[in-house]
């Protein structure tokens, strides 16, 4: 049941109707039931998995919160971390490591029977595992108090607008909203409707139509460097519009029920440096990795060599979080290299003109997207070979059409990012005059009607 489906819109309308008619406690019950129905629509068998994750972290939080013994608190934290990462590792990474081990043995001339299992990846497991685990860690660090309500905690883990693709919420931000009475003002409602509409536009108009253009190139076949460049630009905005679209729809849906979700994107393609990019791209994941991995490893407090080590470990795991593939690992390593290089050349990088540094770093990010999107090393080698060894601009009818489509679908999200950065606000549209906002709503609506739903695609981040 995807946000960009009529079935979901009906599901939300029914849920919202009963939600508005109920008091706070009953609202939480309605939302929890709706969340489990929403998740069961993907695969009911994995409801037991999310229930088990909820129970483990709730119990661990209670045990940590109820004991003053540092040793026992550490013990319960270890149990929670072990179970959470164990479940994530088994469902998401078992086959990857098993197959890699077999290939290593084969390289040494040792024949070994395949150890792969037929494992279905539960949708959203990376998101809700990290969210539930962050609660337990924060209780251990005394940053939040352990909740006594299993109902409230269950809703914190399973809240359907952000369950399967984030943002990864923190208990300190989201649990108090669950435990208290929500109010829905006219201002919040209008802004939430805009967020959902704009997110839907990003998904069904921009991302889904760019996917057709990108897949023609990245799904195989012979091509030239200029074609690879256009497709890579297309993928850069496809993955942004796809994920930012989901995040905006999630914030919009939550806002219509009086909730506030964390911001996940903030004009990332206008970043000047790698550090700035990770403060603007998938913010809920990058801050999670910063707070629960990079800083505990020592951050930048223990000398330059250990800072490099911590950056590399963090970014490699950020890559691996996205999927069980060497390509994702290489993508994480590539961004680790950019971060290390930036720290070495910080003064020189910061002295570059703003426009040039933004343009340069955008293309470095696009180079990384080739690693992310390539199916394997063989295709990666071919794509890079064409891009850097067989590049010349072609303006025949096929490439002109590709360029026109790219400009058509990219123009609005690119302009909106620019306005975000220039105005230093996430929602510059809310300060526009009424007639300007109305015109934008009409444009978005008709583009959704005209261009949307023809090339419906699943959200990219559902596979992570």
C-alpha positions in Angstrom: 0.0 0.0 0.0 2.0 2.9 -1.3 1.4 6.6 -0.7 0.9 7.2 -4.4 -2.0 4.8 -4.7 -5.8 5.3 -4.5 -6.0 2.4 -2.0 -3.8 4.3 0.4 -5.7 7.5 0.0 -8.9 5.6 0.9 -7.1 4.0 3.9 -5.9 7.3 5.2 -9.3 9.0 4.7 -11.0 6.3 6.8 -8.2 6.4 9.5 -8.3 10.2 9.6 -12.1 10.3 10.0 -12.1 8.0 13.1 -8.9 9.7 14.4 -10.5 13.2 14.4 -13.6 11.9 16.2 -11.6 10.3 19.1 -9.8 11.5 22.2 -6.0 11.3 22.6 -5.8 7.7 24.0 -8.3 6.3 21.5 -6.4 8.2 18.8 -3.2 6.3 19.7 -5.1 3.0 19.6 -6.6 3.8 16.2 -3.2 4.9 14.8 -1.5 1.7 16.1 -4.2 -0.5 14.5 -3.9 1.4 11.3 -0.1 1.2 11.3 -0.2 -2.6 11.7 -2.8 -2.9 8.9 -0.6 -0.7 6.8 2.4 -2.9 7.4 0.5 -6.1 7.0 -0.6 -5.0 3.6 3.1 -5.4 2.5 3.5 -8.8 4.1 1.5 -9.9 7.2 4.2 -12.4 8.1 6.6 -9.7 9.2 4.2 -8.2 11.7 5.7 -10.6 14.2 9.1 -9.2 13.5 8.1 -5.6 14.2 6.2 -6.7 17.3 9.3 -8.6 18.5 11.6 -5.6 17.9 9.1 -3.4 19.8 8.9 -5.8 22.8 12.7 -6.2 23.0 13.4 -2.5 23.0 10.5 -1.7 25.4 11.7 -4.3 27.8 15.4 -3.3 27.5 14.4 0.4 28.1 12.4 -0.5 31.2 15.2 -2.6 32.6 17.9 0.0 31.9 15.7 2.8 33.4 14.8 0.8 36.5 18.4 -0.1 37.6 21.2 2.1 38.8 23.9 -0.6 38.3 26.2 0.6 35.5 27.1 -3.0 34.7 23.5 -4.2 34.5 22.6 -1.2 32.3 25.4 -2.0 30.0 24.3 -5.7 29.9 20.8 -4.8 28.9 22.0 -2.4 26.3 24.3 -5.1 24.9 21.3 -7.5 24.7 19.2 -4.9 22.8 22.0 -4.0 20.4 22.8 -7.6 19.8 19.2 -8.6 19.1 18.4 -5.6 16.9 21.5 -5.8 14.8 21.3 -9.6 14.8 17.8 -9.4 13.2 18.9 -6.8 10.7 22.0 -8.7 9.9 20.2 -12.0 9.3 17.4 -10.7 7.1 19.4 -8.1 5.2 23.0 -9.3 5.1 23.2 -13.0 5.6 23.2 -13.9 1.9 25.6 -11.1 1.0 28.2 -12.3 3.5 27.6 -16.0 2.7 28.0 -15.5 -1.0 31.1 -13.3 -0.5 32.6 -16.0 1.7 32.0 -18.6 -1.0 33.6 -16.5 -3.7 36.6 -16.0 -1.4 37.0 -19.7 -0.9 36.7 -20.2 -4.7 39.4 -17.7 -5.3 41.7 -19.9 -3.1 40.6 -23.0 -5.1 38.3 -24.4 -2.4 35.0 -25.6 -3.6 32.1 -25.0 -1.2 28.4 -25.6 -1.6 26.2 -22.5 -1.6 25.0 -21.4 1.9 22.4 -18.9 0.6 18.9 -18.9 2.0 15.6 -17.8 0.5 15.2 -14.8 2.7 12.6 -12.1 2.0 13.8 -8.6 3.1 11.1 -7.1 5.4 10.1 -3.7 4.1 11.4 -0.8 6.3 13.5 -3.0 8.6 16.5 -0.7 8.5 14.4 2.3 9.4 12.3 0.9 12.3 15.3 -1.1 13.7 17.4 2.1 13.9 14.5 4.0 15.4 13.7 1.5 18.1 17.4 1.0 18.9 18.0 4.8 19.3 15.3 4.8 22.0 17.2 2.1 24.0 20.5 3.9 23.6 19.0 7.3 24.6 17.5 5.7 27.8 21.0 4.2 28.6 22.5 7.7 28.1 19.8 9.2 30.3 18.7 11.5 27.5 15.1 10.2 27.7 13.1 8.4 30.4 11.9 4.9 29.7 8.2 5.0 28.8 5.8 3.0 30.9 3.2 2.7 28.2 3.7 -0.2 25.8 0.9 1.2 23.6 2.7 4.5 23.2 6.1 2.9 22.5 4.5 0.5 20.0 3.1 3.5 18.1 6.5 5.2 18.2 8.0 2.2 16.4 5.2 1.6 14.0 3.7 5.0 13.2 2.6 4.4 9.6 3.5 7.7 7.8 7.2 7.1 8.5 7.3 3.4 9.2 8.8 2.0 6.0 11.1 4.9 4.8 11.6 7.3 7.6 12.5 9.8 8.7 14.2 7.9 11.5 12.6 9.6 14.5 14.2 10.1 17.9 12.3 9.3 21.1 13.1 12.7 22.6 11.3 14.4 19.7 8.5 12.0 18.9 7.4 10.1 22.0 6.2 13.3 23.8 4.0 14.0 20.9 2.5 10.5 21.2 2.0 10.9 24.9 0.3 14.3 24.8 -2.9 15.7 23.2 -2.4 16.9 19.6 -4.1 20.0 18.2 -4.6 20.6 14.5 -4.6 24.3 13.6 -5.7 25.7 10.3 -2.1 26.8 9.6 -0.7 23.3 10.3 -3.4 21.7 8.1 -2.7 24.0 5.1 1.0 23.5 5.3 0.6 19.7 5.7 -1.7 19.5 2.6 0.9 21.4 0.6 3.7 19.1 1.8 1.7 16.0 0.8 0.8 17.6 -2.6 4.4 18.6 -3.3 5.7 15.3 -2.2 3.2 13.5 -4.4 4.3 15.7 -7.3 8.0 14.9 -6.6 7.2 11.2 -6.7 4.7 10.6 -9.5 5.8 13.4 -11.8 9.5 13.8 -11.3 10.9 10.6 -9.9 8.7 8.1 -11.7 9.1 9.7 -15.1 12.8 10.2 -14.7 13.0 6.5 -13.8 12.0 5.6 -17.4 14.8 7.8 -18.8 17.4 6.4 -16.3 16.4 2.8 -16.7 16.9 2.8 -20.4 20.6 3.5 -19.8 21.4 1.8 -16.5 19.5 -1.4 -17.3 22.1 -2.4 -19.9 23.0 -1.9 -23.5 25.6 0.1 -25.4 25.8 3.8 -25.0 28.1 6.8 -25.3 29.5 9.1 -22.5 27.0 11.9 -23.1 24.1 9.5 -22.7 25.7 8.3 -19.4 26.0 11.9 -18.2 22.3 12.7 -19.0 21.1 9.5 -17.3 23.3 10.2 -14.2 21.8 13.7 -13.9 18.4 12.0 -14.2 19.2 9.5 -11.5 20.5 12.3 -9.2 17.1 14.0 -9.3 15.2 10.7 -9.5 16.5 9.5 -6.2 16.2 12.9 -4.6 12.6 13.5 -5.7 11.7 9.9 -4.8 13.0 10.1 -1.2 12.3 13.8 -0.6 8.8 13.1 -2.0 8.2 10.3 0.5 9.6 12.4 3.3 7.3 15.4 2.4 4.3 13.1 2.1 5.1 11.5 5.5 5.4 15.0 7.1 2.2 16.1 5.5 0.2 13.0 6.6 1.6 13.3 10.1 0.9 17.0 10.2 -2.8 16.4 9.3 -3.0 14.5 12.5 -1.1 17.1 14.6 2.3 15.5 14.6 5.7 17.0 13.6 8.3 14.8 12.0 12.0 15.5 11.6 13.2 17.1 8.4 15.1 14.7 6.1 16.2 17.0 3.2 17.2 20.6 3.0 18.5 21.7 -0.5 21.3 19.1 -0.7 22.3 19.7 -4.3 23.3 23.3 -3.4 25.9 22.0 -0.9 29.5 23.4 -1.2 31.3 20.6 0.8 30.8 16.9 1.7 30.1 17.9 5.3 27.4 20.3 4.3 25.9 17.7 2.0 25.5 15.2 4.8 23.9 18.0 6.9 21.3 18.4 4.1 20.8 14.8 2.7 18.9 12.1 4.6 19.4 14.1 7.7 17.8 11.6 10.1 20.2 8.9 9.0 23.3 11.0 8.9 22.6 12.4 12.4 21.9 8.9 13.7 25.2 7.7 12.4 26.9 10.8 13.8 25.4 10.4 17.3 25.5 6.7 17.7 28.6 5.7 15.7 30.9 8.5 14.8 31.0 10.3 18.1 31.2 7.2 20.3 34.1 6.1 18.1 35.8 9.3 19.1 34.7 11.7 16.4 37.4 14.2 15.7 38.6 14.4 19.3 41.5 11.9 19.2 43.9 13.1 16.5 43.8 13.3 12.7 44.5 9.6 12.0 41.7 8.4 14.3 39.3 11.0 12.8 40.0 9.6 9.3 39.4 6.1 10.7 36.1 7.2 12.3 35.0 8.9 9.1 35.8 5.8 7.0 34.1 3.4 9.3 31.0 5.6 9.6 30.6 6.1 5.8 31.3 2.4 5.0 28.5 1.4 7.3 26.3 4.2 5.8 26.8 2.6 2.4 26.2 -0.9 3.8 23.0 0.3 5.5 21.6 1.0 2.1 21.8 -2.6 1.0 23.8 -5.8 0.9 26.0 -5.0 -2.1 29.6 -4.2 -2.8 28.4 -1.3 -4.9 26.8 0.4 -1.8 29.9 -0.3 0.2 32.1 1.4 -2.5 29.6 4.3 -2.6 30.1 4.7 1.2 33.9 4.5 0.7 33.8 7.1 -2.0 31.9 9.6 0.3 34.4 8.8 3.0 37.2 9.7 0.6 35.5 13.0 -0.2 35.1 13.8 3.5 38.7 13.0 4.2 39.9 15.0 1.2 37.8 18.0 2.3 39.3 17.9 5.8 42.8 17.9 4.3 42.0 20.8 1.9 39.4 22.6 4.0 41.0 26.1 3.6 41.4 25.8 -0.1 37.9 24.4 -0.6 36.3 27.1 1.5 38.1 29.8 -0.5 36.5 28.7 -3.8 33.7 30.9 -5.2 30.3 29.8 -4.1 28.9 29.0 -7.5 32.0 27.1 -8.6 32.2 25.0 -5.4 28.5 24.1 -5.6 28.8 23.1 -9.2 31.9 21.1 -8.6 30.5 19.3 -5.6 27.2 18.5 -7.3 29.2 16.7 -10.0 31.2 14.8 -7.4 27.9 13.7 -5.9 26.7 12.6 -9.3 29.9 10.6 -9.8 29.0 8.8 -6.6 25.5 8.1 -7.9 27.0 6.1 -10.7 28.5 3.8 -8.0 25.2 3.7 -6.2 23.1 2.9 -9.3 25.5 0.5 -11.2 24.4 -3.1 -11.0 27.9 -4.5 -10.6 31.6 -3.8 -11.1 31.5 -4.8 -14.8 28.8 -2.2 -15.5 30.5 0.4 -13.4 33.7 0.0 -15.3 31.8 0.3 -18.6 29.9 3.4 -17.6 33.0 5.2 -16.3 34.9 4.1 -19.4 32.3 5.7 -21.6 31.9 8.8 -19.5 35.6 9.6 -19.4 37.0 7.8 -22.5 34.2 8.1 -25.1 32.5 11.5 -24.4 31.3 14.0 -26.9 28.1 16.0 -27.0 25.5 14.5 -29.4 22.4 16.6 -30.3 20.5 14.2 -32.5 16.7 13.8 -32.0 17.0 11.0 -29.4 19.5 12.9 -27.2 17.6 16.2 -27.6 14.4 14.5 -26.5 16.3 13.1 -23.5 17.6 16.5 -22.6 14.2 18.2 -22.9 12.6 15.6 -20.7 15.4 16.0 -18.1 15.0 19.8 -18.0 11.2 19.5 -17.8 11.1 17.1 -14.8 14.1 18.7 -13.0 13.2 22.3 -13.2 10.7 22.6 -10.4 12.6 20.6 -7.7 15.8 22.4 -8.6 14.2 25.8 -8.4 12.5 24.9 -5.1 15.9 23.8 -3.6 17.4 27.0 -4.7 14.6 29.0 -3.0 15.1 26.9 0.2 18.8 27.7 0.3 18.5 31.4 -0.7 15.7 32.1 1.8 17.3 29.8 4.5 13.9 28.3 5.2 12.5 24.8 4.5 9.2 26.1 3.2 9.7 29.3 1.3 6.3 28.9 -0.4 4.5 29.7 2.9 5.7 33.3 2.7 4.4 33.8 -0.8 1.3 35.9 -1.6 -1.9 34.0 -1.7 -2.2 34.3 -5.5 1.4 32.9 -6.0 0.7 29.9 -3.7 -2.6 29.3 -5.5 -0.9 29.3 -8.9 1.7 26.8 -7.6 -1.0 24.5 -6.3 -2.8 24.5 -9.6 0.5 23.8 -11.5 1.3 20.9 -9.2 -2.2 19.5 -9.3 -2.4 19.5 -13.1 1.1 18.1 -13.5 0.1 15.2 -11.2 -3.0 14.6 -13.3 -1.3 14.9 -16.7 2.1 13.3 -16.0 1.6 11.3 -12.9 0.6 7.7 -12.4 1.5 6.7 -16.0 4.9 5.2 -14.9 4.1 4.3 -11.3 7.2 3.0 -9.5 7.8 1.7 -6.0 9.7 4.1 -3.7 13.5 3.5 -4.1 14.2 3.5 -0.4 11.6 0.8 0.3 14.4 -1.7 -0.6 16.6 -0.4 2.2 
